[in-house]
Amino acid sequence: MRPLSHPPIEDLRPEAILHALSDPIRAAIFAKIMQVGCVEACSALSALGDRVIPKSSLSNHFKVLREAGLIRSERHGVEVRNHSRWAEVEARFPGLLSGIINAYASDAGSAPRAAEMARPA
């Protein structure tokens, strides 16, 4: 099994983050990871609202988020646990994630605001 690669915080690029979060499904996945602190199984996010995401698509969404530096994924046996890198990204690019997540939240009307999700779980 190939090791999971995570970019160092100093190599993160704002355009990679913007690309990763430009997809509403990836933004919802990232928001869910931030809300719960750690997602222990990718399949826990296979259903977002009334939409079911195929496993292959879900794997790709996690890869894009990981390569953009938004999440850290760790293998534990057959599971992959995903953690938000919110604090690291926010320290490098202050306000970037808050602005994006708040824009999605205001669009959705009932989604949690970034300040609520940034709190450690």
Backbone as CSV, one residue per row, in Angstrom:
resi,resn,N_x,N_y,N_z,CA_x,CA_y,CA_z,C_x,C_y,C_z
1,MET,0.840,-1.176,0.000,0.000,0.000,0.000,0.886,1.240,0.000
2,ARG,0.575,2.167,-0.900,1.359,3.402,-0.988,1.125,4.280,0.239
3,PRO,2.191,4.950,0.695,1.996,5.889,1.814,1.190,7.103,1.345
4,LEU,0.446,7.677,2.246,-0.339,8.876,1.945,0.578,10.085,2.078
5,SER,0.574,10.944,1.074,1.438,12.122,1.126,0.637,13.347,1.559
6,HIS,1.288,14.152,2.370,0.694,15.386,2.875,1.688,16.511,2.637
7,PRO,1.256,17.574,1.980,2.203,18.668,1.745,2.552,19.388,3.046
8,PRO,3.813,19.781,3.170,4.174,20.604,4.330,3.390,21.924,4.272
9,ILE,3.123,22.498,5.403,2.290,23.699,5.473,2.889,24.837,4.646
10,GLU,4.211,24.930,4.582,4.827,26.017,3.819,4.687,25.829,2.303
11,ASP,4.327,24.619,1.868,4.134,24.369,0.433,2.681,24.533,-0.012
12,LEU,1.768,24.813,0.910,0.361,24.960,0.529,0.190,26.183,-0.356
13,ARG,-0.664,26.036,-1.343,-0.947,27.110,-2.284,-2.422,27.479,-2.191
14,PRO,-2.734,28.768,-2.154,-4.142,29.162,-2.053,-4.973,28.661,-3.237
15,GLU,-4.376,28.580,-4.429,-5.152,28.111,-5.577,-5.526,26.632,-5.445
16,ALA,-4.680,25.829,-4.793,-5.014,24.419,-4.562,-6.172,24.306,-3.565
17,ILE,-6.153,25.159,-2.545,-7.237,25.161,-1.555,-8.537,25.612,-2.206
18,LEU,-8.461,26.672,-3.004,-9.659,27.157,-3.694,-10.213,26.098,-4.647
19,HIS,-9.331,25.416,-5.351,-9.782,24.346,-6.245,-10.455,23.228,-5.456
20,ALA,-9.815,22.803,-4.369,-10.366,21.700,-3.572,-11.752,22.041,-3.032
21,LEU,-11.933,23.268,-2.595,-13.211,23.647,-1.982,-14.203,24.232,-2.987
22,SER,-13.820,24.286,-4.262,-14.754,24.780,-5.275,-15.848,23.766,-5.571
23,ASP,-15.605,22.524,-5.250,-16.610,21.475,-5.437,-17.476,21.422,-4.179
24,PRO,-18.788,21.593,-4.302,-19.657,21.595,-3.123,-19.600,20.300,-2.318
25,ILE,-19.354,19.173,-2.973,-19.257,17.907,-2.237,-18.001,17.902,-1.377
26,ARG,-16.877,18.315,-1.949,-15.642,18.371,-1.159,-15.767,19.382,-0.024
27,ALA,-16.400,20.514,-0.285,-16.601,21.507,0.777,-17.456,20.915,1.901
28,ALA,-18.471,20.144,1.544,-19.326,19.508,2.562,-18.551,18.444,3.338
29,ILE,-17.713,17.686,2.639,-16.882,16.680,3.313,-15.943,17.362,4.298
30,PHE,-15.282,18.429,3.851,-14.352,19.157,4.712,-15.083,19.755,5.915
31,ALA,-16.246,20.331,5.684,-17.029,20.912,6.784,-17.414,19.834,7.799
32,LYS,-17.776,18.654,7.316,-18.156,17.555,8.217,-16.956,17.101,9.040
33,ILE,-15.792,16.998,8.402,-14.582,16.615,9.135,-14.277,17.652,10.210
34,MET,-14.436,18.927,9.891,-14.187,19.981,10.874,-15.180,19.887,12.032
35,GLN,-16.427,19.576,11.732,-17.456,19.492,12.770,-17.174,18.378,13.754
36,VAL,-16.800,17.203,13.253,-16.638,16.047,14.133,-15.208,15.866,14.611
37,GLY,-14.265,16.608,14.049,-12.878,16.521,14.488,-12.083,15.461,13.764
38,CYS,-12.634,14.278,13.631,-11.957,13.176,12.957,-13.014,12.240,12.403
39,VAL,-12.869,11.896,11.138,-13.761,10.918,10.531,-12.968,9.631,10.432
40,GLU,-13.460,8.605,11.128,-12.701,7.367,11.208,-12.905,6.436,10.027
41,ALA,-13.930,6.644,9.244,-14.149,5.812,8.066,-14.678,6.696,6.950
42,CYS,-14.042,6.613,5.800,-14.476,7.424,4.657,-15.940,7.157,4.341
43,SER,-16.368,5.911,4.554,-17.748,5.548,4.233,-18.757,6.290,5.108
44,ALA,-18.302,6.864,6.234,-19.200,7.638,7.086,-19.696,8.888,6.366
45,LEU,-18.994,9.279,5.310,-19.378,10.467,4.557,-19.920,10.120,3.177
46,SER,-20.267,8.848,2.969,-20.746,8.444,1.644,-22.141,8.986,1.350
47,ALA,-22.858,9.376,2.375,-24.182,9.975,2.172,-24.153,11.390,2.729
48,LEU,-24.281,12.358,1.841,-24.362,13.760,2.247,-25.739,14.255,1.850
49,GLY,-26.563,14.491,2.842,-27.942,14.878,2.556,-28.655,13.712,1.908
50,ASP,-29.289,13.959,0.786,-30.007,12.889,0.101,-29.174,12.281,-1.024
51,ARG,-27.913,12.624,-1.081,-27.030,12.160,-2.148,-26.068,11.097,-1.640
52,VAL,-25.937,9.996,-2.378,-24.978,8.946,-2.041,-23.801,9.061,-3.000
53,ILE,-22.602,9.127,-2.437,-21.394,9.307,-3.237,-20.736,7.940,-3.418
54,PRO,-20.472,7.530,-4.658,-19.790,6.247,-4.888,-18.415,6.238,-4.228
55,LYS,-17.966,5.053,-3.824,-16.700,4.915,-3.116,-15.527,5.470,-3.923
56,SER,-15.505,5.220,-5.222,-14.398,5.710,-6.046,-14.365,7.240,-6.079
57,SER,-15.530,7.865,-6.167,-15.598,9.333,-6.154,-15.188,9.874,-4.792
58,LEU,-15.635,9.193,-3.749,-15.307,9.617,-2.391,-13.789,9.576,-2.174
59,SER,-13.156,8.508,-2.639,-11.693,8.389,-2.515,-11.000,9.541,-3.228
60,ASN,-11.480,9.896,-4.392,-10.881,11.000,-5.130,-11.082,12.330,-4.408
61,HIS,-12.256,12.544,-3.832,-12.507,13.782,-3.085,-11.538,13.893,-1.905
62,PHE,-11.326,12.787,-1.179,-10.390,12.808,-0.055,-8.970,13.080,-0.546
63,LYS,-8.599,12.512,-1.681,-7.265,12.736,-2.248,-7.059,14.218,-2.574
64,VAL,-8.042,14.836,-3.200,-7.927,16.258,-3.556,-7.799,17.112,-2.295
65,LEU,-8.611,16.822,-1.280,-8.540,17.574,-0.019,-7.186,17.376,0.654
66,ARG,-6.688,16.141,0.644,-5.397,15.835,1.264,-4.256,16.530,0.518
67,GLU,-4.257,16.445,-0.814,-3.178,17.057,-1.596,-3.206,18.581,-1.550
68,ALA,-4.364,19.158,-1.271,-4.456,20.616,-1.097,-3.982,21.041,0.285
69,GLY,-3.806,20.061,1.184,-3.342,20.345,2.537,-4.449,20.618,3.532
70,LEU,-5.689,20.318,3.165,-6.818,20.615,4.053,-7.080,19.536,5.094
71,ILE,-6.687,18.307,4.790,-6.890,17.216,5.749,-5.610,16.402,5.881
72,ARG,-5.498,15.697,6.987,-4.416,14.737,7.224,-5.090,13.381,7.361
73,SER,-4.635,12.426,6.564,-5.200,11.085,6.571,-4.186,10.113,7.143
74,GLU,-4.647,9.246,8.053,-3.770,8.261,8.680,-4.408,6.888,8.562
75,ARG,-3.604,5.924,8.144,-4.102,4.554,8.054,-4.026,3.898,9.421
76,HIS,-5.108,3.249,9.801,-5.189,2.456,11.024,-5.829,1.137,10.626
77,GLY,-4.991,0.144,10.327,-5.515,-1.120,9.824,-6.129,-0.902,8.453
78,VAL,-7.385,-1.269,8.304,-8.061,-1.089,7.019,-8.781,0.250,6.932
79,GLU,-8.818,0.983,8.025,-9.482,2.289,8.037,-8.494,3.412,7.750
80,VAL,-9.020,4.492,7.215,-8.243,5.719,7.047,-8.968,6.786,7.858
81,ARG,-8.272,7.341,8.830,-8.844,8.402,9.666,-8.418,9.751,9.100
82,ASN,-9.379,10.626,8.984,-9.140,11.937,8.380,-9.357,13.035,9.405
83,HIS,-8.355,13.889,9.520,-8.385,15.014,10.464,-8.271,16.316,9.681
84,SER,-8.918,17.343,10.170,-8.825,18.667,9.554,-7.479,19.304,9.896
85,ARG,-6.917,20.032,8.953,-5.704,20.821,9.192,-6.065,22.308,9.270
86,TRP,-7.288,22.574,9.737,-7.826,23.934,9.806,-6.841,24.910,10.451
87,ALA,-6.357,24.584,11.643,-5.503,25.516,12.388,-4.231,25.845,11.615
88,GLU,-3.623,24.835,11.000,-2.400,25.058,10.229,-2.668,25.951,9.013
89,VAL,-3.740,25.643,8.297,-4.073,26.403,7.090,-4.475,27.829,7.467
90,GLU,-5.242,27.954,8.523,-5.689,29.277,8.963,-4.499,30.134,9.397
91,ALA,-3.483,29.510,10.015,-2.285,30.257,10.415,-1.510,30.732,9.185
92,ARG,-1.489,29.929,8.150,-0.750,30.302,6.920,-1.510,31.322,6.082
93,PHE,-2.835,31.117,5.965,-3.679,32.004,5.152,-4.864,32.485,6.006
94,PRO,-4.646,33.465,6.885,-5.709,33.898,7.788,-6.972,34.336,7.040
95,GLY,-8.100,33.771,7.454,-9.391,34.159,6.914,-9.817,33.438,5.645
96,LEU,-8.902,32.749,4.971,-9.250,32.089,3.703,-10.323,31.026,3.905
97,LEU,-10.089,30.091,4.807,-11.066,29.017,5.016,-12.373,29.545,5.601
98,SER,-12.272,30.484,6.520,-13.485,31.058,7.113,-14.365,31.678,6.045
99,GLY,-13.749,32.419,5.151,-14.511,33.068,4.086,-15.209,32.064,3.189
100,ILE,-14.506,31.009,2.810,-15.090,30.000,1.922,-16.220,29.259,2.620
101,ILE,-15.967,28.783,3.827,-16.974,28.003,4.557,-18.186,28.869,4.888
102,ASN,-17.954,30.124,5.270,-19.084,31.016,5.563,-19.911,31.298,4.316
103,ALA,-19.263,31.367,3.157,-20.008,31.577,1.908,-20.921,30.384,1.633
104,TYR,-20.413,29.177,1.830,-21.249,27.987,1.656,-22.370,27.962,2.696
105,ALA,-22.049,28.352,3.940,-23.044,28.334,5.003,-24.175,29.315,4.720
106,SER,-23.838,30.508,4.235,-24.885,31.489,3.954,-25.714,31.058,2.751
107,ASP,-25.092,30.354,1.817,-25.803,29.827,0.659,-26.793,28.733,1.076
108,ALA,-26.346,27.876,2.015,-27.181,26.758,2.455,-28.231,27.196,3.474
109,GLY,-27.947,28.275,4.177,-28.912,28.779,5.142,-28.813,28.147,6.510
110,SER,-28.588,26.842,6.597,-28.593,26.195,7.904,-27.249,25.555,8.238
111,ALA,-26.284,25.619,7.351,-24.988,24.996,7.613,-24.275,25.768,8.711
112,PRO,-23.429,25.087,9.509,-22.700,25.766,10.582,-21.724,26.794,10.026
113,ARG,-21.534,27.865,10.762,-20.577,28.899,10.376,-19.166,28.402,10.713
114,ALA,-18.176,28.994,10.080,-16.787,28.573,10.264,-16.351,28.676,11.722
115,ALA,-16.768,29.727,12.419,-16.370,29.896,13.822,-16.854,28.733,14.682
116,GLU,-18.018,28.193,14.366,-18.561,27.053,15.119,-17.768,25.795,14.830
117,MET,-17.309,25.639,13.600,-16.620,24.423,13.224,-15.151,24.448,13.597
118,ALA,-14.567,25.617,13.774,-13.145,25.713,14.066,-12.823,25.293,15.485
119,ARG,-13.828,25.227,16.344,-13.595,24.810,17.713,-13.190,23.345,17.738
120,PRO,-12.168,22.968,18.548,-11.789,21.561,18.646,-12.941,20.715,19.161
121,ALA,-13.075,19.525,18.608,-14.164,18.632,19.018,-13.820,17.882,20.272
